[in-house]
């Protein structure tokens, strides 16, 4: 039996997935003043899966913002992170890579402020 091929992700799907995560608090843009409270765990899980399934993993500022958001969610909202964070600690560390510690702390604080408004 042949292994199942990984699903392909086009640029429109990737852009939509990033928009879902930004709405859920990933600190890539300023939050909207009229943003609704809360987010849909299922949509966030699907968006995260889409981004992580892409052949090119997130890098640069997108990776940094995503890692900081995942860290804030995992550490401060454990009941929600069980629904959203599907990464094992080793996978999280691999995604984090050589990210600058100061940048991580700064983005994590921003992500935490976004999450506090949403969760």
SEVEXMI-872318 format. One record per residue: residue number from 0; x, y, z of N, C-alpha, C, O in turn. Coordinates in steps of 0.001 Angstrom, whole numbers, plus 500000, padded with zeros to 6 digits. Layout:
! SEVEXMI-872318
[NUM [X Y Z] [X Y Z] [X Y Z] [X Y Z]]
...
END
This chain:
! SEVEXMI-872318
[0 [500842 498830 500000] [500000 500000 500000] [500893 501241 500000] [501844 501323 500777]]
[1 [500593 502189 499146] [501371 503416 499051] [501010 504364 500187] [499852 504424 500598]]
[2 [501994 505107 500699] [501681 506076 501746] [500807 507188 501176] [500922 507567 500011]]
[3 [499948 507687 502022] [499055 508762 501606] [499863 510043 501408] [500688 510406 502246]]
[4 [499616 510712 500301] [500338 511951 500014] [499854 513060 500940] [498680 513119 501307]]
[5 [500770 513924 501304] [500405 515060 502147] [499483 515985 501355] [499690 516184 500158]]
[6 [498466 516553 502012] [497572 517444 501298] [498326 518691 500842] [499200 519205 501540]]
[7 [497964 519156 499655] [498610 520364 499164] [497868 521574 499710] [496652 521544 499898]]
[8 [498613 522623 499958] [498053 523848 500514] [498387 524969 499545] [499562 525242 499295]]
[9 [497365 525626 498994] [497653 526727 498082] [497779 528042 498844] [497492 528109 500039]]
[10 [498206 529075 498147] [498477 530356 498807] [497220 530995 499378] [497294 531676 500401]]
[11 [496072 530794 498748] [494823 531360 499275] [494450 530691 500595] [494018 531360 501534]]
[12 [494616 529370 500664] [494338 528649 501909] [495288 529096 503009] [494887 529259 504162]]
[13 [496540 529291 502648] [497542 529720 503616] [497220 531125 504130] [497310 531378 505332]]
[14 [496851 532026 503244] [496490 533390 503653] [495263 533380 504557] [495208 534114 505543]]
[15 [494290 532557 504224] [493082 532453 505052] [493420 531886 506425] [492884 532346 507433]]
[16 [494302 530894 506474] [494701 530297 507755] [495404 531335 508624] [495140 531421 509823]]
[17 [496298 532121 508028] [496977 533165 508798] [495969 534184 509317] [496099 534657 510446]]
[18 [494969 534531 508511] [493962 535506 508957] [493188 534969 510161] [492894 535720 511090]]
[19 [492859 533686 510152] [492174 533078 511299] [493044 533200 512549] [492553 533556 513621]]
[20 [494328 532905 512408] [495225 532966 513570] [495459 534403 514042] [495581 534645 515243]]
[21 [495523 535345 513121] [495660 536751 513515] [494425 537189 514289] [494543 537889 515294]]
[22 [493246 536788 513833] [492005 537105 514541] [492000 536459 515926] [491391 536986 516857]]
[23 [492679 535321 516060] [492759 534621 517349] [493890 535151 518226] [494119 534620 519313]]
[24 [494602 536188 517777] [495577 536829 518628] [497034 536701 518256] [497888 537238 518962]]
[25 [497359 536006 517167] [498760 535924 516754] [499223 537344 516414] [498616 538005 515572]]
[26 [500297 537817 517066] [500678 539228 516952] [501429 539594 515668] [502608 539946 515705]]
[27 [500731 539504 514542] [501314 539921 513273] [500809 541289 512831] [501464 541961 512033]]
[28 [499668 541703 513333] [499091 543010 513027] [498457 543558 514292] [498240 542828 515259]]
[29 [498166 544837 514276] [497449 545424 515403] [496060 544832 515476] [495429 544611 514443]]
[30 [495564 544568 516692] [494216 544013 516801] [493182 545045 516379] [493383 546248 516549]]
[31 [492085 544568 515834] [490983 545453 515459] [490253 545881 516719] [490031 545074 517623]]
[32 [489884 547138 516776] [489192 547667 517959] [487857 546970 518167] [487442 546744 519303]]
[33 [487191 546634 517084] [485866 546024 517179] [485909 544510 517018] [484903 543894 516667]]
[34 [487060 543912 517270] [487182 542463 517118] [486278 541760 518125] [486192 542173 519281]]
[35 [485604 540699 517687] [484731 539984 518604] [485527 539263 519682] [486673 538869 519467]]
[36 [484909 539098 520834] [485553 538347 521912] [485513 536860 521558] [484545 536375 520972]]
[37 [486554 536163 521915] [486594 534720 521710] [487052 534332 520318] [487180 535170 519426]]
[38 [487294 533053 520156] [487599 532497 518842] [487150 531055 518802] [486974 530413 519837]]
[39 [486969 530561 517605] [486487 529207 517378] [487669 528236 517418] [488537 528266 516546]]
[40 [487693 527377 518437] [488799 526428 518592] [488978 525552 517356] [490104 525281 516939]]
[41 [487873 525113 516775] [487963 524257 515594] [488605 524964 514418] [489432 524388 513713]]
[42 [488219 526222 514207] [488801 527002 513103] [490280 527260 513349] [491083 527217 512417]]
[43 [490642 527527 514598] [492045 527779 514926] [492868 526501 514747] [493980 526553 514221]]
[44 [492338 525367 515174] [493043 524087 514983] [493255 523805 513499] [494337 523389 513084]]
[45 [492207 524037 512705] [492309 523800 511259] [493334 524740 510631] [494129 524319 509791]]
[46 [493320 526006 511034] [494273 526974 510487] [495703 526605 510855] [496602 526664 510016]]
[47 [495908 526226 512102] [497234 525819 512550] [497699 524589 511771] [498856 524511 511358]]
[48 [496798 523636 511573] [497132 522449 510787] [497497 522786 509356] [498425 522203 508796]]
[49 [496770 523729 508756] [497059 524155 507383] [498454 524762 507291] [499219 524447 506380]]
[50 [498773 525624 508231] [500079 526294 508208] [501207 525295 508443] [502239 525355 507774]]
[51 [501017 524386 509379] [502071 523422 509686] [502198 522334 508625] [503236 521680 508528]]
[52 [501137 522135 507821] [501182 521132 506754] [501851 521666 505490] [502194 520895 504594]]
[53 [502034 522969 505420] [502655 523573 504233] [504087 523070 504096] [504792 522942 505097]]
[54 [504530 522783 502872] [505886 522265 502688] [506981 523189 503222] [508036 522723 503653]]
[55 [506731 524484 503193] [507688 525444 503742] [507188 525875 505111] [506160 526546 505201]]
[56 [507889 525507 506181] [507412 525887 507511] [507461 527401 507697] [508205 528091 507000]]
[57 [506668 527918 508639] [506716 529360 508891] [508141 529782 509256] [508869 529047 509923]]
[58 [508520 530970 508809] [509851 531478 509125] [509775 532992 509302] [508767 533618 508975]]
[59 [510842 533561 509817] [510891 535001 509990] [509855 535497 510989] [509596 534852 512005]]
[60 [509268 536647 510690] [508344 537265 511626] [507075 536440 511825] [506488 536476 512907]]
[61 [506636 535694 510800] [505459 534835 510967] [505744 533730 511973] [504935 533473 512864]]
[62 [506890 533078 511833] [507272 532028 512778] [507394 532588 514189] [506899 531988 515144]]
[63 [508050 533734 514321] [508255 534332 515640] [506921 534645 516316] [506733 534346 517495]]
[64 [505996 535248 515566] [504685 535601 516119] [503898 534345 516492] [503253 534306 517540]]
[65 [503949 533323 515642] [503222 532080 515914] [503777 531379 517146] [503010 530912 517989]]
[66 [505082 531301 517260] [505717 530645 518410] [505375 531380 519701] [505065 530749 520712]]
[67 [505431 532713 519672] [505107 533497 520868] [503651 533290 521270] [503350 533157 522457]]
[68 [502755 533262 520302] [501325 533051 520572] [501089 531656 521152] [500348 531499 522122]]
[69 [501721 530650 520555] [501573 529284 521067] [502094 529176 522494] [501478 528524 523337]]
[70 [503234 529818 522764] [503796 529793 524111] [502884 530469 525124] [502681 529949 526221]]
[71 [502329 531632 524762] [501413 532343 525662] [500153 531527 525900] [499668 531442 527029]]
[72 [499627 530934 524853] [498415 530122 524985] [498673 528909 525865] [497873 528584 526743]]
[73 [499785 528248 525625] [500129 527039 526389] [500333 527340 527869] [499868 526590 528727]]
[74 [501027 528435 528170] [501390 528733 529551] [500295 529429 530354] [500199 529218 531563]]
[75 [499478 530244 529719] [498501 531052 530452] [497052 530586 530300] [496203 530945 531116]]
[76 [496762 529807 529286] [495400 529327 529068] [495423 527826 528776] [495043 527397 527686]]
[77 [495872 527024 529756] [496044 525591 529487] [494762 524880 529082] [494812 523903 528334]]
[78 [493615 525349 529561] [492368 524683 529161] [492091 524881 527683] [491532 523990 527043]]
[79 [492466 526029 527117] [492282 526283 525690] [493412 525660 524879] [493196 525210 523753]]
[80 [494606 525631 525443] [495726 525120 524665] [495569 523635 524378] [496102 523141 523384]]
[81 [494853 522919 525224] [494613 521501 524959] [493817 521328 523675] [493969 520322 522981]]
[82 [492966 522304 523351] [492169 522234 522133] [492937 522716 520910] [492693 522253 519796]]
[83 [493859 523638 521118] [494503 524302 519988] [495908 523806 519725] [496255 523525 518578]]
[84 [496721 523692 520750] [498126 523360 520555] [498266 521859 520377] [498104 521084 521320]]
[85 [498566 521469 519160] [498720 520053 518856] [500192 519660 518757] [500519 518523 518416]]
[86 [501062 520598 519053] [502490 520321 518961] [503007 519705 520250] [502678 520162 521344]]
[87 [503802 518687 520117] [504509 518130 521269] [505604 519125 521655] [506019 519931 520822]]
[88 [506081 519083 522907] [507138 520024 523314] [508357 520015 522394] [508933 521070 522127]]
[89 [508750 518860 521915] [509914 518803 521018] [509620 519500 519691] [510495 520162 519134]]
[90 [508392 519356 519178] [508019 520026 517936] [507973 521539 518131] [508378 522300 517252]]
[91 [507470 521971 519304] [507428 523399 519617] [508846 523960 519649] [509102 525025 519086]]
[92 [509767 523257 520301] [511157 523705 520378] [511796 523754 518990] [512577 524657 518689]]
[93 [511457 522774 518150] [511996 522762 516782] [511469 523958 515998] [512225 524603 515272]]
[94 [510182 524258 516137] [509591 525404 515452] [510212 526701 515962] [510478 527620 515187]]
[95 [510439 526764 517269] [511029 527963 517858] [512452 528178 517353] [512873 529315 517140]]
[96 [513180 527105 517165] [514525 527196 516605] [515425 528128 517376] [515493 528071 518604]]
[97 [516114 528985 516654] [517082 529899 517262] [516509 531302 517451] [517237 532291 517376]]
[98 [515224 531381 517692] [514574 532682 517877] [515215 533441 519035] [515476 532872 520095]]
[99 [515462 534717 518822] [516053 535572 519842] [515155 535597 521080] [513947 535807 520970]]
[100 [515745 535383 522248] [514987 535319 523507] [514239 536622 523789] [513075 536592 524190]]
[101 [514893 537757 523585] [514233 539040 523826] [513043 539253 522907] [512008 539761 523337]]
[102 [513183 538871 521651] [512067 538991 520687] [510912 538086 521106] [509746 538474 521033]]
[103 [511253 536874 521547] [510224 535942 522000] [509440 536539 523170] [508209 536496 523176]]
[104 [510137 537090 524151] [509469 537657 525331] [508565 538817 524923] [507431 538911 525391]]
[105 [509055 539695 524061] [508261 540848 523622] [507002 540398 522882] [505902 540853 523197]]
[106 [507157 539511 521905] [506000 539045 521141] [505042 538238 522005] [503829 538287 521801]]
[107 [505574 537506 522959] [504730 536715 523854] [503862 537634 524712] [502695 537325 524956]]
[108 [504413 538754 525171] [503619 539722 525939] [502492 540299 525082] [501364 540452 525552]]
[109 [502799 540615 523838] [501775 541138 522933] [500708 540079 522690] [499513 540373 522729]]
[110 [501141 538853 522441] [500196 537756 522215] [499319 537533 523447] [498119 537286 523325]]
[111 [499918 537620 524620] [499167 537436 525864] [498103 538514 526010] [496981 538219 526421]]
[112 [498436 539755 525683] [497448 540840 525745] [496308 540589 524768] [495147 540828 525100]]
[113 [496623 540108 523565] [495576 539786 522579] [494702 538640 523097] [493475 538699 523010]]
[114 [495339 537605 523633] [494589 536451 524136] [493721 536812 525332] [492608 536303 525463]]
[115 [494211 537678 526203] [493427 538085 527380] [492127 538768 526956] [491108 538662 527640]]
[116 [492173 539457 525838] [490978 540123 525318] [490025 539114 524672] [488813 539328 524648]]
[117 [490572 538026 524154] [489768 537082 523371] [489272 535872 524148] [488176 535376 523890]]
[118 [490065 535396 525092] [489753 534115 525753] [488918 534322 526986] [488566 533356 527662]]
END
